[in-house]
Amino acid sequence: KASPDVLGTLVIDFANTYTDGTVEVAIDGHTEWSEKLRVGQPASVFSKMLLQRASSQVGSSLKTSPGDHEVTVTMLTAEGEVRDTGTTVIHIDPAHPVTLRIRVTRFRNRLVLEPAN
C-alpha cells in the first residue's frame, strides 16, 4: 500500500489563445494554480488572425494526493469576470503523471479539457 506522503503529478498543458485575462485551476474546490494570460499580437498580423490565431504555451506541474479529483478550470477576463469554466474528474496515480490539456475551440471559444496519461 502506498504511503499517504506519496503524491501524484498533474501536468497542466494550456495552449493559450487569449490576449488577456487569467486561467485558474482548482482541485476539489481549492485553487491550486493561476496564471495571467498574454499573447502578443503585432498590428500587422491582424489580418492573418482569421486563419491562424497566435498562441502561447502556459503550464505547470502540480502535486496532489492519489485518487479521483474534480478539476475545474476557469477562464477570467482582464476585469476578473468569468469567461468560461470547465470541470472534469481526473484519477491521480503517483506512479504515472497525468496531463490535463486545456484547449479553446476555434469557432466558439469554448473551453475543452482533455485528460491524458
Secondary structure, 3 states (H helix, E strand, C coil): CCCCCCCEEEEEEEEECCCCCEEEEEECCEEEEEEECCCCCCHHHHHHHHCCCCCEEEEEEEEECCEEEEEEEEEECCCCCEEEEEEEEEEEECCECEEEEEEECCCCCCEEEEEEC
